[in-house]
Amino acid sequence: MIVSFFTRDQGKLRGVAKRARRPKSAFGAGLERLSLVRMHYFQRETRELTTLDSCELVRSPFTLLGNFETGVALDYMAEVTDELLPQGEANERHFRLLVAVLEYLQTQKGNPAAAWPAVLYFGLWAVRLAGFLPALRVKPESLEIAREMYETPIRDLTAREWTRQTAADLRQLINRLIEEQTERRLQSAPMLENL
């Protein structure tokens, strides 16, 4: 099984997890998308793929999958991370962004509306960290939300009623920027817009 994983010190890598599908594999639930794990792998300079030995689960997003909206938000974050980041380049800030948004979603368990600020915060910061966020030409309410997200950690955002329509123009602008930069359509973005 070939897996893509994101490390704090070496960035996005791809590797082979031999025997991962066996019932008593050394990987367990550690290969679930957006799981925080301690992974043991071997990397040869002459090969593109690493060899994964095992991984120890630190934090699983499995408990977040109780509602569909959060599951789609997790798919979105995994897809954007995979599309935006180059192979083998460390990106500590993006790693911390992922961890912060996942921790926020953990604190909001059971609240399907929490997916909207999580997706917007993650997308806004992912584009900003990638270095291609132009001046935002969006509605004044959306611009105010963006300014707050620039200055405030996600866990401390102003409480508001979040729906799919909240800052939808900003979310769609971010998705369009990501698609233009990567020259690929985001598969999870239409799923988000149809929630």
N, C-alpha and C positions, 0 to 999 in steps of 0.2 A: 504494500500500500504506500503510495506517495503522498506525503503531507506537506503543507506549507505552514511554517511557524515563524513567529516574530519574537526575537530575543532582544533583551535590553542592550546588550553590548555588541551584537553583530548584525542587528537588523533582521530583515526578512530572509529566511532561508527555506530551502526545500530539501526533503530527505526521504529516505526509504525506511519504513517501519516494518521490518520483516516479522512475520508471525503476529501482526497486530490484530488480525481477525480471529485468532484462536481464542477459545473460552478463557483460558488461563494465561493470557498474554501479560507481559510486563508493562503494558501501556494502560490497561484498564480504561477508565473514562477520561484519561488525560488527553486523548486526541479529539475530544468534543470541541466544537468551535468556541473560541474565546475563553477556553479554560486557562487559568493561571497555573503553571506547572513548573517543577524543577526537572529539566530534561537532561539526559545524558546522551551525548551524540559524539560521533567521530567525523572529522572533516579532513579530507585529503586535498591538498592544493591543486592537484591535477583533475579533480572531479567536481562537477557542478552540484551533485546531490550529496548530502551528508548521509551517514548511517546512524539511525536512531537506535539506542540500546534500550532505554526505558524512560519513563517519566512518572514523577510523583505528583499527584494532584494536590494543589495548594488551595485553590478556590474554583468551584465549578459554577457555570451559569445555568446549570440544569434546573435549579429551583426557579429561575426566571421564566422558564418555558411554560408556565401555567396559563399564560394568556398569549393569544396569537399576536397582538400588537408588539409586545416585547420581543417575541421570537423574530418578527420581521425586522425590528430595530437591530437586533444582534446580527442578522444576516447582512443588513446594510453596513454596519460598522466593519464586519469581516471583509466584505467585498471592497469597500472604499480603501481599507488598509492594504489589501492585496493589490489593488489597481494602482494606487498612488505611490507606494514606496518601491524604490529600486531594490534589486536583489543585493544582499550583503553589505548594505550601508547602515551603520548604527543610527538610530533616531530616538534618543532618550525622551525627547519631548512628546513624540507621538505615542511611545510606550506609556508614559505617565497619563496622557490624555485617555487612552483606552482604559487604563486601570481606574481613573477617576470616574468616568462615565459608567463603567460596570459597577463600581461601588455605589454610585447614585441609584442605579436601577435596583440594586440589592435592597437599599433602604426603602424603595418605593414598591416592594413586592406586592402584587395583587392589584396595582393601580395601572390599568391599561393606558391612561392618559399620560403617564410618565414617559412613554416611548417618544412623544413629540418633543419635549425639551431635550431629551437625550440625543435624538437624531440631529436636531438643529445645532445643539452645542457641539456635538462631535464633528458634524460636517463643516461648520463654520471654522472651527479650530484646525481641522485637518487641512482645509484649503489654505488657511492663513500660514500654518507651519510649512506647507509645501511651497509657499512663496508666490502664489499667483492669485491673490485676492485683490481685485481692483476696487475702486470706489463703489460703494453699494448704492445702487439706484433702485430703492424699494420704497414701500409705503412708510410714512413717518413712524407708525407703531412698530413695524418690523425693524426699522433702523434703531429705534430705542431699545428693543430687545437685543439686537446685535451689540450695541454699545455696552449694555449691561453684561452680556456674555463675555465680552473682552475683558471686563474689569472684575468679574465676580466668579469664584469657583461655582461649579454646577450645583453643588449641595446648598449654596447660599443664595440662589436666585430668588427674586421676588416671587411670592406665591401668586399664581394667577390660574385661571381656568384654561387649561390647554386642550385644544381640539385640533383636528386636521387643518382647519382654516387659520389657526394662529400662526402668523408669519409664514404662510404658505408661499408667498412670493419670494421670500428670502431663501427658503428651503429649495424651491425650484431653481432659483438662480445658482445656488451652490451646486446642485446636481448637474446643471448645464455646464458650469465651469469645470467640474470634474470630468464630465464626458468629453468636453473639448480638449482638455489637457491630456487625457489618456487615449483619446480617439477610440473609445469603446462605450457602448451603451451600458448603463448600470442596470442589472437585472432586478435588483431589489427595489429601486426607486419607484417603478410603476406599482409594485405591490404595496408600498407605503401609501401612495396617493389613492389607492382603491380601498383603504381601510375605512 
